[in-house]
Amino acid sequence: MTEQSTETKTEQKRPIWQRLLMVLLLVVILIGVYQLREPAANWTPPPLTGDAGDLLYVSAFDGFTDEWEQYDDGRLIASIQEGVIQLSGQGGIPFSATKPIFADFDVQVTVNALENPADEGYGIVYRLQDPDNLYMFWISTDGFYRVNRLVDGQEKRLSTWIPSDTIQQGLDVENTIRVIGRGNQFQFFINGAQVQLCVPDEPDGESTFSGGECFGEMVDTLVDDNFAAGQLGVVINASSDAMTVNFDNFIVISPQDEPVDTGNQT
């Protein structure tokens, strides 16, 4: 009798309950593996944190290029080149973000528009969840700034375009923009000067600024609690005309523990 036939007969002599138990154990193992894979697929890293003033992240775009999303779909481009990250294109709103997640943050970046229609903006994206859920702080080459929010793809002007003498106007000039986020409170700076926002009197209202007047309330601090944490990055609005903007010296520190004006809830 061969060894193979002996093993076959031994298998046939096993009680049926043993064979059923082996099948059951195999099913349990497969279910456990599936349940472990599902949380892993949805897992996100915890936010980077630190003591007030701690450096959390810095990029001069002269190395570690895999930390930023780069792409070229023939229409919109995000690429790291010659010590900057450059966003360009036409027919969309390209952005690129850091890989880390941040809750409280103090982020700043130097921006330089090389090609830009005067009435379109470029700036910082923060508390980014995905392309349909994020905040954006914009400036324009003709000296205006604003703050927008997307929730499930629905856009809201948290503060509409407001003129500011602090913005260096025109092409191929540098401006440094900054956003501080502490919980649900946000403050905004251009070239070292804090800028105010025009928020509506009603939470569901639209921000309106015309003739040098805010039809609502001018505040130092925006209060909005849609997203508690998210990625940070850079963005341009090339939805209508062609645009090219360079971003450099992207720095994130842990914000100082200083009191902020509560502003208005939007």
C-alpha positions in Angstrom: 0.0 0.0 0.0 1.4 3.4 -1.0 1.9 6.3 1.4 -0.6 8.4 -0.6 -3.4 5.8 -0.3 -2.7 5.5 3.4 -3.2 9.2 3.9 -6.4 9.2 1.9 -7.9 6.4 4.0 -6.8 8.1 7.2 -8.6 11.3 6.0 -11.7 9.3 5.2 -11.7 7.7 8.7 -11.8 11.2 10.4 -15.1 11.8 12.2 -17.4 14.2 10.3 -17.4 16.6 13.3 -13.6 17.1 13.0 -13.9 17.9 9.3 -16.7 20.4 10.1 -14.6 22.0 12.9 -11.7 22.5 10.5 -14.0 24.2 8.0 -15.5 26.4 10.7 -12.0 27.4 11.9 -11.1 28.3 8.4 -14.2 30.5 8.0 -13.4 32.3 11.3 -9.9 33.0 10.2 -11.0 34.4 6.9 -13.6 36.7 8.6 -10.9 37.9 11.1 -8.5 38.8 8.2 -11.3 40.7 6.4 -12.2 42.6 9.6 -8.6 43.6 10.1 -8.2 44.8 6.5 -11.2 47.0 6.6 -10.1 49.3 9.5 -6.5 49.4 8.0 -7.9 50.7 4.7 -9.7 53.5 6.5 -7.0 54.3 9.0 -5.6 57.8 9.0 -2.5 59.0 11.0 -3.1 61.1 14.1 -2.6 64.9 13.7 0.9 66.3 14.2 1.0 68.2 17.5 3.6 70.0 19.6 4.1 72.6 22.2 3.5 76.3 21.3 6.1 77.5 18.9 7.4 74.0 18.0 8.3 73.4 14.3 5.9 70.8 13.0 6.8 70.7 9.3 8.9 72.6 6.8 9.5 72.3 3.0 11.7 74.4 0.8 10.9 72.1 -2.1 14.6 71.2 -2.6 14.2 67.6 -1.5 11.7 64.9 -0.2 9.5 65.5 -3.3 7.4 62.5 -2.4 5.8 64.4 0.5 3.6 66.4 -1.9 1.2 65.3 -4.6 2.5 65.9 -8.1 0.5 65.3 -11.3 0.0 66.4 -14.9 -3.3 65.4 -16.5 -2.7 67.5 -19.6 -4.8 70.3 -18.2 -3.7 70.9 -14.6 -0.2 70.5 -13.3 1.4 70.3 -9.8 5.2 69.9 -10.0 8.2 70.5 -7.8 11.0 72.2 -9.7 14.0 74.4 -8.9 13.2 74.7 -5.2 9.5 75.6 -5.6 6.2 73.8 -6.0 4.4 75.2 -9.1 0.7 74.9 -9.8 -0.5 75.7 -13.3 -3.1 75.0 -15.9 -6.5 76.1 -17.1 -10.0 74.8 -16.5 -9.9 73.7 -12.9 -8.7 74.4 -9.3 -5.4 72.4 -8.9 -4.0 72.0 -5.4 -1.3 70.0 -3.7 -1.1 69.1 0.0 1.3 67.7 2.5 0.9 64.1 3.7 0.7 64.9 7.4 -2.6 65.7 9.2 -2.8 68.8 11.4 -5.3 69.9 14.0 -4.0 73.2 15.4 -1.5 74.9 13.1 0.3 78.1 12.2 1.1 77.8 8.4 2.8 80.2 6.1 4.1 80.1 2.5 5.6 82.5 0.0 3.7 82.9 -3.2 4.7 84.3 -6.6 2.2 84.6 -9.5 3.9 84.3 -12.9 0.8 84.1 -15.0 -2.5 85.1 -13.4 -5.8 86.8 -14.3 -6.2 89.7 -11.9 -9.6 88.6 -10.6 -8.6 85.0 -9.7 -6.9 83.9 -6.6 -4.2 81.6 -5.2 -3.2 80.7 -1.7 -3.4 78.2 1.1 -5.8 75.2 1.5 -6.3 74.0 5.1 -8.3 71.4 7.0 -8.4 69.4 3.7 -10.4 66.2 3.9 -10.8 65.6 0.1 -11.3 67.8 -3.0 -15.0 68.4 -1.9 -14.3 69.2 1.8 -11.8 72.0 2.7 -11.1 75.6 3.4 -9.2 78.0 1.1 -7.5 81.4 1.8 -6.9 83.3 -1.4 -5.1 86.5 -2.5 -5.1 88.0 -6.0 -2.6 89.9 -8.1 -4.9 93.0 -8.0 -4.7 93.2 -4.2 -7.7 91.4 -2.8 -8.2 88.4 -0.4 -11.0 86.1 0.6 -11.8 82.9 2.4 -14.0 80.1 1.0 -15.2 76.7 2.3 -16.3 73.5 0.5 -18.6 71.0 2.3 -19.7 68.0 0.2 -18.8 70.1 -2.9 -21.0 73.0 -1.9 -19.1 76.3 -1.8 -19.7 79.1 0.7 -18.0 82.5 0.8 -17.0 82.8 4.4 -15.5 86.2 3.6 -15.8 87.7 0.1 -13.1 89.6 -1.8 -11.7 92.5 0.2 -9.0 95.0 -1.0 -5.8 95.2 1.0 -2.8 97.5 0.7 -0.6 94.9 2.3 -0.6 92.8 -0.9 2.2 93.4 -3.4 0.3 93.6 -6.6 1.2 92.4 -10.1 3.1 89.5 -11.5 6.5 88.1 -10.4 6.3 89.6 -7.0 6.4 87.8 -3.7 3.8 87.8 -0.9 3.9 85.7 2.3 0.5 84.5 3.4 -0.3 82.8 6.7 -3.2 81.1 8.5 -3.5 80.2 12.2 -6.0 77.6 13.2 -6.8 76.9 16.8 -9.8 74.5 17.1 -12.6 76.2 15.3 -11.0 79.7 15.2 -8.9 81.0 12.3 -6.8 84.1 11.8 -5.3 85.3 8.5 -2.2 87.3 7.7 -0.6 88.9 4.6 3.0 90.0 4.6 3.0 90.0 8.4 -0.2 92.0 8.9 -3.4 90.5 10.2 -6.4 91.1 7.9 -10.0 91.2 8.9 -12.8 89.3 7.4 -16.3 90.3 6.4 -18.8 87.8 7.8 -22.6 87.9 7.4 -24.9 88.7 10.3 -26.7 85.4 9.8 -25.0 82.0 9.7 -26.7 81.2 6.4 -26.1 84.6 4.9 -23.5 85.5 2.2 -20.5 87.6 2.8 -21.0 91.0 1.1 -18.4 93.8 0.8 -19.0 96.7 -1.5 -17.9 100.4 -1.7 -15.4 99.9 1.1 -18.2 98.7 3.5 -19.0 95.3 4.9 -22.7 94.4 4.9 -22.3 92.2 8.0 -19.5 92.5 10.5 -15.7 92.9 10.2 -13.9 90.4 12.5 -10.4 89.5 13.3 -11.2 85.8 13.8 -13.3 83.4 11.7 -15.2 80.8 13.7 -16.2 77.7 11.8 -16.3 74.1 13.1 -16.9 71.9 10.1 -13.5 70.2 10.2 -11.4 69.5 13.3 -8.3 68.4 11.4 -6.9 67.9 7.9 -4.1 68.4 5.5 -2.4 71.7 4.6 -1.4 72.7 1.1 -1.4 75.2 -1.7 -4.1 76.0 -4.3 -4.8 78.2 -7.4 -8.1 79.0 -9.2 -7.4 78.4 -12.8 -11.1 77.5 -13.6 -11.4 80.2 -16.3 -8.0 81.5 -17.6 -4.5 80.1 -17.6 -2.6 80.5 -14.4 0.9 79.7 -13.1 2.0 80.3 -9.5 5.1 79.3 -7.5 5.0 78.5 -3.8 8.1 78.3 -1.6 9.1 78.1 2.1 6.1 76.2 3.4 6.4 76.3 7.2 4.1 74.9 9.9 4.5 75.5 13.6 2.3 74.8 16.6 0.4 78.0 17.3 1.1 80.1 20.3 -1.4 79.8 23.2 -2.7 83.3 23.0 -6.3 84.5 23.3 -8.3 85.2 20.1 -11.4 87.2 19.4 -14.4 84.8 19.0 -15.7 86.6 15.9 -19.0 85.4 14.4 -20.1 81.8 13.8 -20.5 81.0 10.1 
